[in-house]
Amino acid sequence: MTARKAEVPAVIIVDVGYYGYILRSLRTGEYYIGQTKDLTRRLERHNRGSEPATRSGAPWDLVYERVFANRREAIQWEKKTKGRKRRGYLEQLITERSATGKRIPWRLRRHEDPRSVPVERNET
């Protein structure tokens, strides 16, 4: 009888695809809509002031995110959402996502900055 080698479980790397996201400026209250492959890195760049389009509004709070299978879908969502960039529409999207119970991980939601002012949230 020969000894069988123990099977080593395979490591599975999950590629979640691309993100569409909405940021809210803690300084001005304005919204920014974008898409990215790496949401954590992108939020850090926005908050460091590395992105010219969002530099004046830093720090930013991630208030909405959505996962897409590929970049094409994420870009389509971004263009559609930017085309409807009315404050009421964006706030409706954010509220609907909150109502579904899908919470954004805290490490992604808030840019920890001692100068930032807490944003009022209606989280029930």
C-alpha positions in Angstrom: 0.0 0.0 0.0 1.4 3.4 -1.0 0.9 6.6 0.9 -1.2 9.2 -0.9 0.0 12.7 -1.0 -2.3 15.2 0.7 -4.1 17.3 -1.9 -3.2 21.0 -1.6 -6.2 23.2 -2.1 -6.0 25.5 -5.1 -5.7 29.2 -4.4 -8.5 31.0 -6.2 -8.0 34.7 -7.0 -11.3 36.4 -7.7 -11.2 39.2 -10.2 -14.3 41.3 -9.4 -14.1 43.3 -12.6 -14.4 47.0 -12.7 -16.1 49.5 -10.4 -18.4 52.4 -11.1 -18.3 54.8 -8.2 -19.6 58.1 -6.8 -17.6 60.2 -4.4 -18.8 63.1 -2.3 -16.5 65.9 -1.3 -16.2 66.4 2.4 -15.1 70.0 1.7 -17.6 71.2 -0.9 -20.4 68.6 -0.9 -20.0 68.1 -4.6 -20.2 64.6 -6.3 -17.7 63.0 -8.6 -18.5 60.0 -10.8 -15.8 57.6 -12.1 -14.8 54.0 -12.9 -11.8 52.0 -12.1 -10.3 48.5 -11.8 -8.8 49.2 -8.4 -11.2 51.1 -6.2 -8.9 51.4 -3.1 -6.0 52.7 -5.1 -8.2 55.2 -7.0 -9.8 56.6 -3.8 -6.3 57.1 -2.3 -5.3 59.0 -5.4 -8.3 61.2 -5.2 -7.7 62.0 -1.6 -3.9 62.6 -2.1 -4.7 65.3 -4.7 -3.1 63.2 -7.5 -6.1 63.7 -9.7 -6.5 67.2 -11.1 -10.3 66.9 -11.5 -10.8 66.2 -7.8 -7.9 68.0 -6.2 -9.9 71.0 -5.0 -12.6 68.8 -3.3 -10.4 66.6 -1.3 -10.9 64.8 1.0 -13.5 62.5 -0.7 -15.9 60.0 0.8 -17.0 56.9 -1.3 -20.8 57.0 -1.1 -21.7 54.5 -3.9 -20.0 51.7 -5.8 -21.1 49.1 -8.3 -19.3 46.2 -9.8 -19.2 45.5 -13.5 -18.0 42.4 -15.4 -15.7 44.5 -17.7 -14.4 48.0 -18.4 -16.8 48.6 -21.3 -19.8 48.2 -19.0 -18.3 50.4 -16.3 -17.6 53.1 -18.8 -21.1 52.9 -20.2 -22.5 53.3 -16.6 -20.1 56.2 -16.0 -21.2 58.1 -19.1 -24.9 57.4 -18.5 -24.6 58.6 -14.9 -22.6 61.7 -15.8 -25.2 62.5 -18.4 -27.9 62.5 -15.7 -25.7 64.3 -13.2 -28.5 66.0 -11.3 -28.0 66.0 -7.5 -31.4 64.4 -7.0 -30.6 61.5 -9.3 -27.3 60.8 -7.6 -28.7 61.0 -4.2 -31.5 58.6 -5.3 -28.9 56.1 -6.5 -27.0 56.4 -3.2 -30.2 56.1 -1.1 -31.4 53.0 -3.1 -28.1 51.3 -2.6 -28.2 52.0 1.2 -31.8 50.7 1.4 -30.7 47.3 -0.1 -28.4 46.8 2.9 -25.3 46.6 0.7 -22.8 48.5 2.8 -19.5 49.8 1.5 -16.6 48.5 3.6 -15.5 51.3 6.1 -11.9 51.2 4.9 -13.1 52.3 1.5 -15.9 54.6 2.5 -14.2 57.2 4.6 -10.9 59.0 4.0 -9.5 59.3 7.5 -8.4 62.9 7.7 -8.3 64.8 11.0 -9.4 67.9 9.2 -12.5 66.3 7.7 -15.9 67.2 8.9 -18.3 64.3 9.5 -20.9 64.0 6.8 -24.5 63.6 7.9 -25.9 60.2 7.0 -29.4 58.8 7.1 -28.4 55.3 7.9 -31.2 53.4 9.5 
